[in-house]
Every structure is written in structure tokens, then in C-alpha cells.
Amino acid sequence: GQQLNQSPQSMFIQEGEDVSMNCTSSSIFNTWLWYKQDPGEGPVLLIALYKAGELTSNGRLTAQFGITRKDSFLNISASIPSDVGIYFCAGRPMNSGGYQKVTFGTGTKLQVIP
Amino acid sequence: KAGVTQTPRYLIKTRGQQVTLSCSPISGHRSVSWYQQTPGQGLQFLFEYFSETQRNKGNFPGRFSGRQFSNSRSEMNVSTLELGDSALYLCASKELGNTEAFFGQGTRLTVV
């Protein structure tokens, strides 16, 4: 089945630092999504990307749809304690026939040290 | 618009019992997916329903089943519960043809 690999798996950063994480797939995607999950809650959609090369921001968050269509990146600038959580990428492969479900990445756990 | 609603939020069951979890999608969303999340694990896809039919299924045993009603509300059922079924069960809804899925707060199931 479809695999989405996220890296890093986890990271500890100092408050105020910038954060970068990425997601790669084994095939071409036509949509990339980034979610954040707070402990004990459901993931919340942060950013959606629809075409190769697209760069979209949501406050201190910026995400990019890789030009190869097989990867995506999320950056968080000037991290704050409430950025703590698990970040998931997700996407849907280019239609290869039939209905393609949304696939989720393995997650990046972010810890921010005040 | 109200978000995705999952009930109950918390549940404790005994091994061997069965459980039914409920999910009400965002109004107008006809696709509902279910995921299992165990501590330290990602989101494991269980199944997806739309138009009252299961459209995709993950790699879970037959003890895990689901259904969708004509109003798009969905339920999932787990029979003969095992300790390893303890997890956060998440439901997500979306509009057909879209990729953006919106999650509920989840049901925390503990099997003792």
C-alpha cells in the first residue's frame, strides 16, 4: 500500500527556534495536507496544498508542495510552547484508477523547551 | 457549522465485550473514515464509508466493522475486545471529491 514517510520522527527545540519537517511518498500525489494533533485530541487541519511548487502560509506556519509531487515540507517559525504536538502530513495519490483514499504520514512529534 | 462529533469521548470495557462508537460528520460531508491511534503510533486506517457503502478497508481483523446510515452518520463496532484494542479511535469526514478531512475529538477506548 501507499507509504508516507515523515522526518524527523521527533524533535526537541528551544522556544523561538524555527522548525522544519518533511514528508515523502513513493508515488506522485495531487494534494498534500498538514495536520497538528494536540495530546488526547483529534488532528486539526493546518494547511492544504494543491499544486506542485505551491507555497502556502498560515501564520507562523509555511508549507510547500514539492516540485516532484512526491514530497512536502512544513516550516514553523519562532516556535512557542503551544506548538507542541504531533504533526501529520497527508495526501491523496494521483488517480491511478478507482477511488484513492487519503493516506497519512507517520507523524513528527514536536517538543518545545521554554 | 458544527464539527465532527464523536460519542462517547471515553469508554472502559472488559476483554471479550463488544463496543459501538458513533460519529456524526460535518453537515454536507458524505464520506466518513475511521482511524485507530495507539500511544506513539500514527493513524492506522480502519475503513471509509460513503453512500452507506464501505469504499476502502485497512488491515484490521474482522472483529472491526462499521456502517453508515442514510444521514451519513457512521458507527464502528469492535467485537470480542482485546487489551490491544485500547486506543484513541478517530473519525474524519469530508466532502466527496475533496481531500481535506476534518477530525472529531476521538473516543478513548480502554480495555481492561
Interface residues (C-beta under 8 A of the other chain):
Chain A: T31 L33 Y35 G40 E41 G42 P43 V44 L45 A48 F88 A90 G91 R92 Y99 K101 V102 T103 F104 G105 T106 G107
Chain B: V4 Q6 S33 Y35 G42 L43 F45 E48 R55 N56 L88 L90 A92 K94 T99 E100 A101 F102 F103 G104 Q105 G106 R108
